[in-house]
Amino acid sequence: MSRPLQSRQWIWVCLLICTLLTFVGVGLRAYLRSSTRGLPYHDSFAQDRADEWKAFGGTWDVVKGSMRNDSDERGAKLLTGSHYWRDYLIEADVMLLSSGGDAGLIIRSSNEEQGVDAYTGYYAGLRSLDNALVLGRAGHGWMEATVKFAPGHDQIKALQWYHLKLLAYGCQIVASASILPDTQLAFAKVADTHCIPSGRAGLRSYVSGGVWRNVVIRTATQKDVLAMTGLSKKTGNTSKQASSDEEFGTVDFAAPSPRDDEYIFHSSSNAQSISSLHLVSFATPTTATIRGSVILTAPMLFVQDSTGGVAIPQPISPSLKVGDQVEVTGQVHTTDFTSSLEHATVHALWEGTPIPAVTVAASQAATGAFNATFIEVEGRLRNKEYGPNNTLLLNFDAGPQSFRAIMNRGRGDYLFAKLKPNSLLRLRGVCVVDPAYTRNLTPFVLLLRSPEDIDVLAEPPWFSAGHLIALAFGIFILALFVNYFYTRVEHWRLRAVLEERERMAHEMHDTLAQSFAGIGFQLEAIRSGLPEDLPTTHQQLNLATDLVRHSHEEARHSIATLRPESRESVDLLSALESCAQRMVEGGSVQVLASGNGDIRNIPLRITDTLYRIGQEAVANAVRHAHPSVIKISLHYAKNILTMLIIDNGIGFTQSGSLSGFGVRGMRKRADSISAKFEIVSESQKGTQVRVDAMLPPRMTFISWPQFLWKYLRTYQADDTFSR
């Protein structure tokens, strides 16, 4: 009855585990889809960390505790947060880096791609072109609601800090803008009937670079809506309220008016090409003027035209961003492969978009022909490390050529952690051959502007040494698990066999043995009641009584053989000694037991088999050999256990094969555990029964493959286990 009970217990345990896993799965799904998970949020720009932000266009990087986009790209976006955020507010300090465009915040964003309006969500920003607070909805298209500032307010200017808020509560979308520290300019509110229900938050700029700091995102309530629109402050002046509604009020989305972006070109007539700077004499100081596009602003200003690029250390210049067209006048300094303009003055001409990278091979870049030029090159990542001055260093191989890439930390930390050695990457950056950057370790160095300048073309091959070691280790762990499970199943099977033997022993004791005892008692009673003058009848009754007695003894022996001993708490030697003592109890036979070697745990299957063989050997010695001493010894070697049963009885002469039933049973049991079985006996010199059983080897770091192979083969060969 114990086996069905255990099965039912296992079923209940499995059901309980499945129920718990279901609850955990449902709870985890609800947590991951929570509309408030991750809120409130505050940026870590001041600590130069921005791993949680993902860019779509632009050149986003953390600079001096702020997030900066130096690109004039149309519709550059930087997103963070959960797609399941619903009612929340995002606010930040925002600065435009140039006039003619806008910069601001995104809310409830999804389906983001690189492009102008390639996302689904709401956007609020400050636009200097028409001095307005822009509130719009993007859905791979654009609808706009514009609130222009009152004439009394100052014009929105570049390089001025503003505080911008954008809120979504239900289908109410509210935006407000103020000049720091706390001068409110305007707010815009839209009741969008078919509103976007949820999405991420982010930063965005359009035809202008921008700087963002103190980004805070938190859950929103109706009180926040009233506070942003000023409706919570009741006033009795109706004329003032009407005036307020004209300046601040609820607007609707409509198609935006066309933008009239005009840039005036101013330049000197004596500008020369950058490539001509290489022709200047080393010895004669020369002043030159060049004109080009800004390709990098930090750690040094680099300018490029159609003929090449030049470095400009410590220039006198206004705030610049990537893509600006500038005119630079300075003193030419040349070396073998580099040119720079020192003590230079920079004049901004007009705003523009970043120039595309020139695709070259690493061997071409190593010649120095593309020094100070924005290039695109491919390489296989050899290793990565943290560099000085808060930088990240990436070392590459491209065929026989090696080079290095340098990237600022901040947003680069997240990508740096994901990049795997031996990955094939495409990089875009400014090529530099100056020894101040190369340290004479590589022929050139790439200065990367942002993490978006790195594209992963191919992951490391799966058959790398590390992966093969991990695969082998995984197979080893799986094999151990399978072996453990198989061992447990065998243990359960053996336990079931032992329980069945015990049941049969009880059945035989209660039926067969008791019947023999009853028959013997009745025969004794019949013989006592017969007259003594019937010798033939008395002889037959004596013979029948002897047969019954002998059958009773055989039944008791079979019961003793079937009844399992408790060998989990008692070792094999003690169990054999106890069995032998019971067999010779009341007689003159002496039992001696000894053991030597490093005693260790033995699998239950091997223990039971050796016990049965030893039990049969002792029983044979007691019944047939008439010994005075029976010796039982166990010897533990490295991976072998030797059991010896020796008696000093009459022995027997070995002739041919030993075909006795008991001997065949012992041999079959030994074969079931792949043990060596041997009987040595001589007439009047006693008998020796020897069994050499293989034990599972002790696993070490060096021997585990051999251990695993032999152990699995042993268990596969044990399907003939004797029941």
Residue, then its C-alpha position, 0 to 999 in steps of 0.5 A: m500500500s505504500r507505493p500507491l500512497q507515494s504516487r498520490q503524494w507525488i501527484w499532489v506535489c506536482l499539482l502544488i508546484c504547477t499551481l505555484l508556478t502559475f501564480v508566479g507567472v501571473g504575478l510576474r506578468a502583472y508586474l511587468r505590465s504595471s503602468t507604474r513600474g519604474l516610477p518615479y524616475h530621475d535621470s543619472f546624468a550627473q553621475d555620467r550614467a544613461d544606460e537605460w536610454k535608447a537613441f533613434g538618430g542623433t549624437w546623444d551623449v552625457v556631457k557635464g551632467s546633462m544629456r546633449n545632442d549635437s546633431d541638427e538631424r530632423g527628429a532625433k529621439l532618445l527613449t526610456g521607460s516602459h511601454y505600459w506607462r499610462d498616466y504620467l508626467i515628464e519634466a526637464d530643463v531644456m536648452l536649444l543649441s541653435s535657432g530655427g528648430d525645436a527641442g522638447l519631450i516625448i510621452r506615450s511613445s511606441n513603434e519608434e524608428q529612425g526618422v522625422d516622425a517615425y514613432t507613435g506618441y505625443y511631443a511638446g517642445l520649444r520652437s524659436l522660429d515662431n516663438a511658440l510652445v509646440l504640442g503635437r501627435a506623431g503617428h508616422g505623420w504629424m498633427e500639431a497644436t501651437v500656442k505662441f507666447a504673448p508679445g510681452h515675453d522675450q523671444i525663445k533663444a538658443l543657449q537659454w535654459y527653459h523648464l518644460k513639462l508634458l503630462a498625459y492623464g486619460c485623454q488629456i494632454v497638457a504641456s507647459a513651458s517656463i523660463l528658469p527659475d520660475t517664470q511661466l510662459a505658456f501652456a497648451k492642452v489638448a483633449d484627444t478623443h482617440c488618444i494613445p493609451s500608453g507608451r514610453a517617455g523620451l527626449r527629441s530635437y528637430v533641426s536643432g541640437g539640444v541639452w536636457r538635464n534634471v529629467v523627472i518622470r512620475t505618475a500624474t493625477q487630475k490635480d497635476v492637470l489643474a496645476m499646470t493649466g492654472l485652473s486650480k487658482k480661482t479668480g473673480n476677474t472675468s476680463k483677466q480670465a478672458s485674457s488668460d484664455e486667449e494666451f493660454g487655452t485648450v487647442d486642437f491638433a491641426a496640420p502644422s504651418p510650413r516652416d520658412d528656414e532661411y540661413i544667411f551665408h557669410s564667409s571670407s574670400n581667402a578661405q583655402s581647402i584643408s588638404s592644402l594645409h599639408l603643403v605649409s612649411f614646417a619651419t615657417p609659421t603660417t596663418a590660414t583660414i579654412r571653411g568646413s563642417v564640424i564633425l566632432t566637438a569633444p575631446m577636441l574640435f574637428v572640422q572637415d571639408s571635401t578634401g580632408g579634416v583638421a584638428i583645432p585644439q583649444p579654439i576661441s569659438p561659440s557653442l558648436k554642434v556636429g553639422d555646423q558650418v564654420e570658418v576657422t582662422g589659426q596658425v598651421h601646425t603640421t607633422d608627417f601625417t597630421s595638421s592642426l590649427e592652433h590659437a584658432t578663432v572659429h566663426a559659425l556660418w550656418e547650421g547644417t546636418p552632419i556629413p556622412a562617413v567615408t567608408v574605408a578599410a582599416s589598412q587605408a586608415a592606417t596610412g594616415a590619408f584619412n587623418a581627422t576625417f569622419i570615416e566608417v570602418e569594420g573590425r573584429l573586437r579583440n578586447k575592451e577595457y576602461g581607459p583614463n579620463n572616463t573613457l572606454l577603449l575598444n581594441f580591434d583587428a581587421g585582417p593583419q591591421s589593428f586599431r583602437a576606438i575611444m568612446n565616452r562613458g555615460r550612455g556607452d556603458y550599456l553598449f560596452a557591457k553588451l559587446k562580446p569579444n570576437s564580434l564583427l562591428r562597423l564603426r563611425g568616428v573621426c580617424v586620428v593618427d596623432p601619437a597623443y591618442t595612439r600612444n604608438l600602440t596602433p597606427f590610428v584611433l577612432l574617436l566615436r561620437s556616441p554609442e549609435d556609431i557602433d553597429v554589430l554585424a555578427e556575434p562571436p562564432w558559437f564554436s569558440a573555445g569558451h563556448l565549447i568549454a561551456l557546452a562541455f560543462g553543460i553536457f556534464i551537468l546534464a549527464l550528472f542530472v540524468n545519472y542521478f535521476y536514473t540512480r533514484v529510479e533504480h533505488w525506487r525500483l529496488r525498494a519496491v522489489l524489497e517490499e514485495r519480498e517482505r510481503m511474500a515472506h509474511e504470506m509464506h510465514d502466515t500460510l505455508a510455514q504455519s501449515f507445515a507446523g500444523i501438519g507436523f503436529q497432526l502427524e505426531a498426534i496420529r503416531s502417538g495414538l497408534p498401537e505399537d504393533l504396527p511397525t510399518t505404519h510407524q515407519q511411514l509416519n516417521l518418514a512423513t514427519d521428517l519430510v514435513r520438518h525438513s519442508h518447514e525448515e526450508a520454508r523458514h530458510s526461504i522466508a529468511t532469504l526473502r525478508p529484507e534486512s535494514r542495511e541502510s543504517v547497518d553496514l554490510l559486514s554487520a548485516l552478514e555477521s548478524c545473519a550468520q549468527r542467527m543461522v548457527e544459533g544454538g550450535s558449536v559453529q564460530v562466526l568471525a567477521s573482519g573488514n579492512g581498507d577505506i570503508r565507503n558508502i556502497p550503492l543499495r543495489i550492490t549491497d543487497t546483491l552481496y548480502r544475498i550471495g553471502q547469506e546463501a554461502v553461509a547457509n550452504a556451509v552450515r547445511h552441507a560442510h559441517p564447519s567449526v568456524i566460518k570467516i566473513s571478510l570484506h576488503y575495500a580497495k580503490n574501486i573494488l570491494t572483495m567479499l570472502i566467505i571461508d569455512n573449514g568444513i568437509g569441502f568438496t571435490q570440484s569436477g566440471s561446472l558447479s550446477g547446484f541451484g544455490v551456486r547458480g543463483m549466487r553466480k547469477r546475482a554476481d553477474s547482475i552487478s558485473a562482479k567476479f564470482e569464484i568458488v575454491s574448495e578441496s575435500q576435507k580442506g574447506t570452501q572459499v566463496r569470493v566475490d569481487a564487485m566494482l564500485p563507482p569510482r570517486m570523481t575528481f576534477i581530472s577523472w570525471p570524464q572516465f568516471l562518467w563513461k564507466y558509470l553510465r556503461t555500468y548502469q546500462a549493463d544492469d538491466t538484468f538485475s535479479r529480482 
